[in-house]
Amino acid sequence: MVEVRRRGVATAVICSDPFQRLGRNQAKVFGLPELPLVMIPHPLGGITLDQVRARADHALPELVRLAREVLDD
């Protein structure tokens, strides 16, 4: 993800709450601490399709906000 971002492609990592610290640490390790993390409720596995859709709905406003930021630059 970091390499894609460095090539100028708008990127963000979507992860569930328990993995926020890991996501931040990995972004720092790879030299891009400002890589956006879009958080969704945990868990993602073992849930119904409706619950997956609810998590996507939860993430969508933040993804739209990040896309607008890129377009405004």
Biopython code that builds the backbone (N, CA, C, O; Angstrom):
import numpy as np
from Bio.PDB.StructureBuilder import StructureBuilder

atoms = [
    (1, "MET", "N", (0.820, -1.180, 0.000)),
    (1, "MET", "CA", (0.000, 0.000, 0.000)),
    (1, "MET", "C", (0.875, 1.258, 0.000)),
    (1, "MET", "O", (0.577, 2.240, -0.680)),
    (2, "VAL", "N", (1.942, 1.205, 0.767)),
    (2, "VAL", "CA", (2.836, 2.359, 0.854)),
    (2, "VAL", "C", (3.462, 2.656, -0.506)),
    (2, "VAL", "O", (3.533, 3.815, -0.914)),
    (3, "GLU", "N", (3.910, 1.630, -1.202)),
    (3, "GLU", "CA", (4.540, 1.839, -2.517)),
    (3, "GLU", "C", (3.537, 2.426, -3.505)),
    (3, "GLU", "O", (3.894, 3.290, -4.305)),
    (4, "VAL", "N", (2.299, 1.972, -3.461)),
    (4, "VAL", "CA", (1.251, 2.518, -4.332)),
    (4, "VAL", "C", (1.058, 4.000, -4.025)),
    (4, "VAL", "O", (0.962, 4.823, -4.936)),
    (5, "ARG", "N", (1.003, 4.329, -2.748)),
    (5, "ARG", "CA", (0.837, 5.727, -2.329)),
    (5, "ARG", "C", (2.002, 6.583, -2.818)),
    (5, "ARG", "O", (1.804, 7.700, -3.295)),
    (6, "ARG", "N", (3.205, 6.057, -2.699)),
    (6, "ARG", "CA", (4.388, 6.799, -3.135)),
    (6, "ARG", "C", (4.377, 7.061, -4.632)),
    (6, "ARG", "O", (5.009, 8.008, -5.099)),
    (7, "ARG", "N", (3.677, 6.247, -5.376)),
    (7, "ARG", "CA", (3.561, 6.445, -6.825)),
    (7, "ARG", "C", (2.465, 7.431, -7.186)),
    (7, "ARG", "O", (2.184, 7.651, -8.364)),
    (8, "GLY", "N", (1.844, 8.026, -6.171)),
    (8, "GLY", "CA", (0.871, 9.069, -6.407)),
    (8, "GLY", "C", (-0.571, 8.619, -6.475)),
    (8, "GLY", "O", (-1.452, 9.405, -6.823)),
    (9, "VAL", "N", (-0.821, 7.365, -6.148)),
    (9, "VAL", "CA", (-2.189, 6.850, -6.167)),
    (9, "VAL", "C", (-2.813, 7.050, -4.782)),
    (9, "VAL", "O", (-2.219, 6.695, -3.764)),
    (10, "ALA", "N", (-4.003, 7.617, -4.761)),
    (10, "ALA", "CA", (-4.693, 7.812, -3.485)),
    (10, "ALA", "C", (-4.970, 6.450, -2.861)),
    (10, "ALA", "O", (-5.565, 5.578, -3.494)),
    (11, "THR", "N", (-4.538, 6.273, -1.624)),
    (11, "THR", "CA", (-4.710, 5.002, -0.944)),
    (11, "THR", "C", (-5.104, 5.210, 0.502)),
    (11, "THR", "O", (-4.853, 6.259, 1.095)),
    (12, "ALA", "N", (-5.717, 4.204, 1.042)),
    (12, "ALA", "CA", (-6.026, 4.142, 2.462)),
    (12, "ALA", "C", (-6.112, 2.672, 2.827)),
    (12, "ALA", "O", (-6.403, 1.829, 1.978)),
    (13, "VAL", "N", (-5.861, 2.370, 4.072)),
    (13, "VAL", "CA", (-5.975, 1.012, 4.572)),
    (13, "VAL", "C", (-7.247, 0.927, 5.398)),
    (13, "VAL", "O", (-7.483, 1.748, 6.284)),
    (14, "ILE", "N", (-8.057, -0.069, 5.101)),
    (14, "ILE", "CA", (-9.263, -0.310, 5.882)),
    (14, "ILE", "C", (-8.958, -1.452, 6.838)),
    (14, "ILE", "O", (-8.577, -2.543, 6.413)),
    (15, "CYS", "N", (-9.125, -1.197, 8.122)),
    (15, "CYS", "CA", (-8.855, -2.248, 9.104)),
    (15, "CYS", "C", (-9.824, -2.140, 10.264)),
    (15, "CYS", "O", (-10.416, -1.090, 10.511)),
    (16, "SER", "N", (-9.970, -3.247, 10.966)),
    (16, "SER", "CA", (-10.870, -3.241, 12.114)),
    (16, "SER", "C", (-10.132, -2.742, 13.355)),
    (16, "SER", "O", (-8.903, -2.752, 13.424)),
    (17, "ASP", "N", (-10.908, -2.316, 14.303)),
    (17, "ASP", "CA", (-10.394, -1.620, 15.487)),
    (17, "ASP", "C", (-9.185, -2.269, 16.167)),
    (17, "ASP", "O", (-8.230, -1.562, 16.488)),
    (18, "PRO", "N", (-9.187, -3.592, 16.401)),
    (18, "PRO", "CA", (-8.041, -4.175, 17.107)),
    (18, "PRO", "C", (-6.720, -4.069, 16.347)),
    (18, "PRO", "O", (-5.656, -4.259, 16.935)),
    (19, "PHE", "N", (-6.774, -3.774, 15.065)),
    (19, "PHE", "CA", (-5.564, -3.723, 14.255)),
    (19, "PHE", "C", (-5.073, -2.301, 13.991)),
    (19, "PHE", "O", (-4.158, -2.101, 13.192)),
    (20, "GLN", "N", (-5.669, -1.320, 14.649)),
    (20, "GLN", "CA", (-5.281, 0.067, 14.431)),
    (20, "GLN", "C", (-3.812, 0.297, 14.790)),
    (20, "GLN", "O", (-3.076, 0.897, 14.006)),
    (21, "ARG", "N", (-3.386, -0.160, 15.935)),
    (21, "ARG", "CA", (-1.991, 0.038, 16.349)),
    (21, "ARG", "C", (-1.039, -0.640, 15.361)),
    (21, "ARG", "O", (-0.025, -0.057, 14.978)),
    (22, "LEU", "N", (-1.358, -1.858, 14.952)),
    (22, "LEU", "CA", (-0.528, -2.567, 13.980)),
    (22, "LEU", "C", (-0.456, -1.790, 12.665)),
    (22, "LEU", "O", (0.621, -1.649, 12.085)),
    (23, "GLY", "N", (-1.587, -1.289, 12.198)),
    (23, "GLY", "CA", (-1.609, -0.514, 10.959)),
    (23, "GLY", "C", (-0.745, 0.725, 11.046)),
    (23, "GLY", "O", (0.018, 1.020, 10.125)),
    (24, "ARG", "N", (-0.857, 1.456, 12.149)),
    (24, "ARG", "CA", (-0.036, 2.661, 12.344)),
    (24, "ARG", "C", (1.449, 2.308, 12.382)),
    (24, "ARG", "O", (2.275, 2.967, 11.751)),
    (25, "ASN", "N", (1.772, 1.250, 13.137)),
    (25, "ASN", "CA", (3.181, 0.850, 13.245)),
    (25, "ASN", "C", (3.743, 0.426, 11.896)),
    (25, "ASN", "O", (4.866, 0.795, 11.553)),
    (26, "GLN", "N", (2.988, -0.334, 11.134)),
    (26, "GLN", "CA", (3.459, -0.775, 9.825)),
    (26, "GLN", "C", (3.654, 0.415, 8.879)),
    (26, "GLN", "O", (4.622, 0.457, 8.120)),
    (27, "ALA", "N", (2.740, 1.368, 8.928)),
    (27, "ALA", "CA", (2.892, 2.560, 8.088)),
    (27, "ALA", "C", (4.183, 3.293, 8.444)),
    (27, "ALA", "O", (4.904, 3.749, 7.556)),
    (28, "LYS", "N", (4.476, 3.407, 9.740)),
    (28, "LYS", "CA", (5.724, 4.061, 10.173)),
    (28, "LYS", "C", (6.943, 3.270, 9.716)),
    (28, "LYS", "O", (7.904, 3.843, 9.202)),
    (29, "VAL", "N", (6.902, 1.951, 9.903)),
    (29, "VAL", "CA", (8.032, 1.104, 9.512)),
    (29, "VAL", "C", (8.346, 1.267, 8.025)),
    (29, "VAL", "O", (9.511, 1.281, 7.627)),
    (30, "PHE", "N", (7.305, 1.389, 7.215)),
    (30, "PHE", "CA", (7.507, 1.526, 5.774)),
    (30, "PHE", "C", (7.680, 2.976, 5.334)),
    (30, "PHE", "O", (7.717, 3.262, 4.137)),
    (31, "GLY", "N", (7.788, 3.897, 6.300)),
    (31, "GLY", "CA", (8.136, 5.270, 5.984)),
    (31, "GLY", "C", (6.991, 6.170, 5.565)),
    (31, "GLY", "O", (7.219, 7.214, 4.955)),
    (32, "LEU", "N", (5.766, 5.786, 5.881)),
    (32, "LEU", "CA", (4.619, 6.616, 5.511)),
    (32, "LEU", "C", (3.633, 6.698, 6.683)),
    (32, "LEU", "O", (2.515, 6.191, 6.595)),
    (33, "PRO", "N", (4.053, 7.335, 7.773)),
    (33, "PRO", "CA", (3.202, 7.356, 8.973)),
    (33, "PRO", "C", (1.860, 8.063, 8.770)),
    (33, "PRO", "O", (0.929, 7.860, 9.548)),
    (34, "GLU", "N", (1.761, 8.888, 7.728)),
    (34, "GLU", "CA", (0.504, 9.604, 7.480)),
    (34, "GLU", "C", (-0.482, 8.801, 6.622)),
    (34, "GLU", "O", (-1.546, 9.310, 6.269)),
    (35, "LEU", "N", (-0.140, 7.559, 6.286)),
    (35, "LEU", "CA", (-1.052, 6.721, 5.505)),
    (35, "LEU", "C", (-2.398, 6.622, 6.222)),
    (35, "LEU", "O", (-2.450, 6.195, 7.376)),
    (36, "PRO", "N", (-3.478, 7.008, 5.560)),
    (36, "PRO", "CA", (-4.777, 6.990, 6.235)),
    (36, "PRO", "C", (-5.247, 5.570, 6.562)),
    (36, "PRO", "O", (-5.153, 4.655, 5.744)),
    (37, "LEU", "N", (-5.753, 5.424, 7.779)),
    (37, "LEU", "CA", (-6.413, 4.193, 8.194)),
    (37, "LEU", "C", (-7.897, 4.485, 8.333)),
    (37, "LEU", "O", (-8.291, 5.419, 9.032)),
    (38, "VAL", "N", (-8.702, 3.699, 7.679)),
    (38, "VAL", "CA", (-10.152, 3.823, 7.810)),
    (38, "VAL", "C", (-10.597, 2.658, 8.680)),
    (38, "VAL", "O", (-10.460, 1.493, 8.308)),
    (39, "MET", "N", (-11.125, 2.992, 9.831)),
    (39, "MET", "CA", (-11.459, 1.980, 10.820)),
    (39, "MET", "C", (-12.894, 1.479, 10.628)),
    (39, "MET", "O", (-13.819, 2.250, 10.375)),
    (40, "ILE", "N", (-13.039, 0.166, 10.755)),
    (40, "ILE", "CA", (-14.362, -0.456, 10.746)),
    (40, "ILE", "C", (-14.503, -1.283, 12.009)),
    (40, "ILE", "O", (-13.501, -1.685, 12.601)),
    (41, "PRO", "N", (-15.732, -1.542, 12.430)),
    (41, "PRO", "CA", (-15.923, -2.377, 13.623)),
    (41, "PRO", "C", (-15.416, -3.809, 13.396)),
    (41, "PRO", "O", (-15.482, -4.345, 12.290)),
    (42, "HIS", "N", (-14.928, -4.385, 14.440)),
    (42, "HIS", "CA", (-14.436, -5.763, 14.434)),
    (42, "HIS", "C", (-15.573, -6.680, 14.878)),
    (42, "HIS", "O", (-16.386, -6.242, 15.693)),
    (43, "PRO", "N", (-15.686, -7.875, 14.420)),
    (43, "PRO", "CA", (-14.854, -8.583, 13.461)),
    (43, "PRO", "C", (-15.388, -8.413, 12.048)),
    (43, "PRO", "O", (-16.469, -7.864, 11.836)),
    (44, "LEU", "N", (-14.619, -8.889, 11.096)),
    (44, "LEU", "CA", (-15.086, -8.923, 9.718)),
    (44, "LEU", "C", (-15.378, -10.364, 9.295)),
    (44, "LEU", "O", (-16.281, -10.607, 8.494)),
    (45, "GLY", "N", (-14.632, -11.295, 9.820)),
    (45, "GLY", "CA", (-14.859, -12.698, 9.489)),
    (45, "GLY", "C", (-15.990, -13.297, 10.305)),
    (45, "GLY", "O", (-16.236, -12.888, 11.440)),
    (46, "GLY", "N", (-16.670, -14.261, 9.724)),
    (46, "GLY", "CA", (-17.703, -14.982, 10.447)),
    (46, "GLY", "C", (-18.973, -14.194, 10.693)),
    (46, "GLY", "O", (-19.733, -14.510, 11.608)),
    (47, "ILE", "N", (-19.215, -13.165, 9.879)),
    (47, "ILE", "CA", (-20.429, -12.360, 10.042)),
    (47, "ILE", "C", (-21.278, -12.474, 8.776)),
    (47, "ILE", "O", (-20.815, -12.959, 7.743)),
    (48, "THR", "N", (-22.504, -12.026, 8.875)),
    (48, "THR", "CA", (-23.420, -12.111, 7.746)),
    (48, "THR", "C", (-23.087, -11.055, 6.692)),
    (48, "THR", "O", (-22.375, -10.087, 6.957)),
    (49, "LEU", "N", (-23.618, -11.269, 5.507)),
    (49, "LEU", "CA", (-23.423, -10.298, 4.432)),
    (49, "LEU", "C", (-24.003, -8.939, 4.816)),
    (49, "LEU", "O", (-23.425, -7.904, 4.486)),
    (50, "ASP", "N", (-25.131, -8.934, 5.506)),
    (50, "ASP", "CA", (-25.704, -7.661, 5.959)),
    (50, "ASP", "C", (-24.769, -6.948, 6.927)),
    (50, "ASP", "O", (-24.671, -5.722, 6.898)),
    (51, "GLN", "N", (-24.089, -7.687, 7.772)),
    (51, "GLN", "CA", (-23.141, -7.074, 8.699)),
    (51, "GLN", "C", (-21.911, -6.540, 7.955)),
    (51, "GLN", "O", (-21.355, -5.507, 8.328)),
    (52, "VAL", "N", (-21.495, -7.240, 6.916)),
    (52, "VAL", "CA", (-20.390, -6.742, 6.089)),
    (52, "VAL", "C", (-20.809, -5.436, 5.422)),
    (52, "VAL", "O", (-20.047, -4.469, 5.396)),
    (53, "ARG", "N", (-22.024, -5.415, 4.886)),
    (53, "ARG", "CA", (-22.530, -4.181, 4.260)),
    (53, "ARG", "C", (-22.575, -3.030, 5.267)),
    (53, "ARG", "O", (-22.251, -1.893, 4.925)),
    (54, "ALA", "N", (-22.970, -3.318, 6.488)),
    (54, "ALA", "CA", (-23.021, -2.282, 7.528)),
    (54, "ALA", "C", (-21.629, -1.723, 7.792)),
    (54, "ALA", "O", (-21.473, -0.522, 8.014)),
    (55, "ARG", "N", (-20.630, -2.579, 7.768)),
    (55, "ARG", "CA", (-19.263, -2.100, 7.972)),
    (55, "ARG", "C", (-18.805, -1.248, 6.786)),
    (55, "ARG", "O", (-18.120, -0.241, 6.965)),
    (56, "ALA", "N", (-19.180, -1.650, 5.602)),
    (56, "ALA", "CA", (-18.856, -0.846, 4.418)),
    (56, "ALA", "C", (-19.546, 0.516, 4.505)),
    (56, "ALA", "O", (-18.934, 1.543, 4.213)),
    (57, "ASP", "N", (-20.809, 0.522, 4.904)),
    (57, "ASP", "CA", (-21.533, 1.791, 5.079)),
    (57, "ASP", "C", (-20.854, 2.668, 6.120)),
    (57, "ASP", "O", (-20.836, 3.892, 5.992)),
    (58, "HIS", "N", (-20.300, 2.045, 7.144)),
    (58, "HIS", "CA", (-19.595, 2.766, 8.198)),
    (58, "HIS", "C", (-18.330, 3.437, 7.651)),
    (58, "HIS", "O", (-18.000, 4.557, 8.041)),
    (59, "ALA", "N", (-17.626, 2.750, 6.751)),
    (59, "ALA", "CA", (-16.359, 3.255, 6.210)),
    (59, "ALA", "C", (-16.552, 4.263, 5.088)),
    (59, "ALA", "O", (-15.691, 5.115, 4.869)),
    (60, "LEU", "N", (-17.652, 4.179, 4.387)),
    (60, "LEU", "CA", (-17.847, 4.983, 3.180)),
    (60, "LEU", "C", (-17.669, 6.486, 3.380)),
    (60, "LEU", "O", (-16.973, 7.104, 2.575)),
    (61, "PRO", "N", (-18.252, 7.110, 4.399)),
    (61, "PRO", "CA", (-18.059, 8.562, 4.541)),
    (61, "PRO", "C", (-16.587, 8.968, 4.671)),
    (61, "PRO", "O", (-16.172, 9.993, 4.129)),
    (62, "GLU", "N", (-15.815, 8.174, 5.380)),
    (62, "GLU", "CA", (-14.389, 8.499, 5.523)),
    (62, "GLU", "C", (-13.657, 8.305, 4.205)),
    (62, "GLU", "O", (-12.775, 9.097, 3.871)),
    (63, "LEU", "N", (-14.001, 7.280, 3.457)),
    (63, "LEU", "CA", (-13.385, 7.072, 2.146)),
    (63, "LEU", "C", (-13.719, 8.216, 1.192)),
    (63, "LEU", "O", (-12.860, 8.662, 0.432)),
    (64, "VAL", "N", (-14.946, 8.685, 1.228)),
    (64, "VAL", "CA", (-15.350, 9.817, 0.388)),
    (64, "VAL", "C", (-14.585, 11.070, 0.800)),
    (64, "VAL", "O", (-14.121, 11.824, -0.055)),
    (65, "ARG", "N", (-14.452, 11.295, 2.100)),
    (65, "ARG", "CA", (-13.713, 12.458, 2.594)),
    (65, "ARG", "C", (-12.261, 12.418, 2.111)),
    (65, "ARG", "O", (-11.724, 13.429, 1.657)),
    (66, "LEU", "N", (-11.636, 11.254, 2.211)),
    (66, "LEU", "CA", (-10.253, 11.122, 1.763)),
    (66, "LEU", "C", (-10.123, 11.329, 0.259)),
    (66, "LEU", "O", (-9.163, 11.950, -0.197)),
    (67, "ALA", "N", (-11.072, 10.820, -0.514)),
    (67, "ALA", "CA", (-11.047, 11.010, -1.966)),
    (67, "ALA", "C", (-11.196, 12.490, -2.318)),
    (67, "ALA", "O", (-10.534, 12.984, -3.231)),
    (68, "ARG", "N", (-12.045, 13.176, -1.609)),
    (68, "ARG", "CA", (-12.215, 14.615, -1.862)),
    (68, "ARG", "C", (-10.957, 15.390, -1.539)),
    (68, "ARG", "O", (-10.615, 16.342, -2.239)),
    (69, "GLU", "N", (-10.266, 14.993, -0.489)),
    (69, "GLU", "CA", (-9.001, 15.633, -0.132)),
    (69, "GLU", "C", (-7.998, 15.523, -1.283)),
    (69, "GLU", "O", (-7.314, 16.489, -1.622)),
    (70, "VAL", "N", (-7.927, 14.353, -1.865)),
    (70, "VAL", "CA", (-6.999, 14.122, -2.978)),
    (70, "VAL", "C", (-7.402, 14.974, -4.173)),
    (70, "VAL", "O", (-6.548, 15.574, -4.825)),
    (71, "LEU", "N", (-8.682, 15.029, -4.460)),
    (71, "LEU", "CA", (-9.150, 15.815, -5.588)),
    (71, "LEU", "C", (-8.919, 17.318, -5.394)),
    (71, "LEU", "O", (-8.695, 18.049, -6.359)),
    (72, "ASP", "N", (-8.976, 17.763, -4.155)),
    (72, "ASP", "CA", (-8.786, 19.176, -3.862)),
    (72, "ASP", "C", (-7.319, 19.604, -3.912)),
    (72, "ASP", "O", (-7.023, 20.793, -4.024)),
    (73, "ASP", "N", (-6.407, 18.645, -3.828)),
    (73, "ASP", "CA", (-4.964, 18.984, -3.843)),
    (73, "ASP", "C", (-4.489, 19.378, -5.205)),
    (73, "ASP", "O", (-3.312, 19.690, -5.382)),
]
sb = StructureBuilder()
sb.init_structure("model")
sb.init_model(0)
sb.init_chain("A")
sb.init_seg("    ")
for serial, (resi, resn, name, xyz) in enumerate(atoms, 1):
    if name == "N":
        sb.init_residue(resn, " ", resi, " ")
    sb.init_atom(name, np.array(xyz, "f"), 0.0, 1.0, " ", f" {name:<3s}", serial, name[0])
structure = sb.get_structure()
